[in-house]
Amino acid sequence: MSLYRRRGPAQPQVGPASGQRLTWRERRWERRRRRRVFEEALGWLLVPVILVGGYWLVTAVLGALGTSPGAIIEGIQAVIGASR
């Protein structure tokens, strides 16, 4: 719950009267607003899933090849250390 919760009766929604239709620009704006909210929520869900899935994929492929991420990092550090 928010500390800044509104007290009292709710304010009526600002918009056209029930008999008025929205203009094409207003309809387009509403579609874009809904799409942005949906894409943002989808992004918050899919990005972590993709990152975790990518990590699992890399470890599975390296495991199938008989190595690990730690061994790869040690090998890279050995090559860098030998070149100095």
BAMI-203279 format. One record per residue (C-alpha): residue in one letter; x, y, z. Coordinates in pm, 1 decimal, decimal comma. Example, Ala and Ser with C-alpha at 12.3 -4.5 7.8 and 13.67 -1.06 7.14 Angstrom:
BEGIN
- a:1230,0:-450,0:780,0 .
- s:1367,0:-106,0:714,0 .
END
This chain:
BEGIN
- m:0,0:0,0:0,0 .
- s:115,2:347,3:-77,3 .
- l:165,3:623,2:175,1 .
- y:16,9:863,9:-77,2 .
- r:-310,3:681,6:-122,2 .
- r:-592,9:909,4:-226,6 .
- r:-861,7:973,7:33,9 .
- g:-1226,2:1040,7:-45,0 .
- p:-1440,0:958,9:-346,6 .
- a:-1274,6:859,3:-669,8 .
- q:-1253,1:1122,0:-941,3 .
- p:-1444,1:1052,7:-1263,0 .
- q:-1237,0:949,6:-1562,8 .
- v:-1157,3:1228,7:-1802,9 .
- g:-1270,5:1132,2:-2150,4 .
- p:-1546,3:1171,8:-2399,0 .
- a:-1906,7:1147,4:-2292,0 .
- s:-2074,4:813,5:-2343,1 .
- g:-2247,0:939,8:-2659,4 .
- q:-1924,1:1068,8:-2815,1 .
- r:-1693,4:852,3:-3020,7 .
- l:-1316,9:876,7:-2995,0 .
- t:-1133,1:1034,5:-3283,7 .
- w:-886,7:824,3:-3481,8 .
- r:-597,6:998,0:-3306,9 .
- e:-739,8:921,6:-2962,9 .
- r:-799,0:557,6:-3058,7 .
- r:-444,3:532,5:-3192,5 .
- w:-306,2:685,9:-2872,0 .
- e:-502,1:438,0:-2658,8 .
- r:-374,9:142,8:-2866,9 .
- r:-17,1:264,0:-2836,4 .
- r:-50,5:315,3:-2460,8 .
- r:-190,8:-36,4:-2410,8 .
- r:78,0:-185,2:-2635,7 .
- r:356,4:-7,4:-2445,3 .
- v:225,3:-135,2:-2111,5 .
- f:194,8:-489,3:-2249,6 .
- e:543,5:-482,9:-2403,1 .
- e:695,7:-350,2:-2080,6 .
- a:533,7:-626,3:-1874,0 .
- l:635,7:-886,6:-2129,8 .
- g:992,7:-755,9:-2122,6 .
- w:1012,5:-781,9:-1743,1 .
- l:906,4:-1145,7:-1770,5 .
- l:1095,4:-1260,3:-2080,0 .
- v:1438,3:-1101,1:-2028,3 .
- p:1520,2:-1297,7:-1710,2 .
- v:1384,4:-1617,5:-1868,8 .
- i:1604,6:-1565,9:-2176,9 .
- l:1913,8:-1491,3:-1966,8 .
- v:1869,7:-1795,9:-1742,9 .
- g:1791,7:-2014,0:-2046,1 .
- g:2105,0:-1885,6:-2221,1 .
- y:2317,8:-1967,8:-1917,8 .
- w:2171,9:-2318,7:-1899,0 .
- l:2229,3:-2365,4:-2272,1 .
- v:2595,2:-2259,0:-2247,4 .
- t:2662,4:-2484,8:-1948,4 .
- a:2485,4:-2777,1:-2118,1 .
- v:2686,7:-2735,4:-2440,0 .
- l:3013,3:-2698,9:-2248,6 .
- g:2921,7:-3001,5:-2035,6 .
- a:2855,5:-3203,3:-2350,7 .
- l:3197,2:-3100,0:-2479,7 .
- g:3359,2:-3210,1:-2152,6 .
- t:3453,7:-2870,0:-2014,1 .
- s:3304,3:-2597,8:-1795,6 .
- p:3283,2:-2219,9:-1789,6 .
- g:3546,5:-2211,2:-1515,2 .
- a:3789,4:-2411,2:-1727,6 .
- i:3732,8:-2177,6:-2022,0 .
- i:3801,3:-1872,7:-1803,8 .
- e:4118,3:-2030,9:-1662,1 .
- g:4238,2:-2104,1:-2014,6 .
- i:4178,5:-1745,7:-2123,7 .
- q:4362,0:-1615,4:-1817,8 .
- a:4653,7:-1848,4:-1891,7 .
- v:4675,4:-1717,9:-2249,8 .
- i:4661,2:-1356,1:-2130,1 .
- g:4920,9:-1425,4:-1860,8 .
- a:5156,3:-1593,5:-2109,6 .
- s:5138,2:-1300,6:-2351,2 .
- r:5257,9:-1047,4:-2090,2 .
END
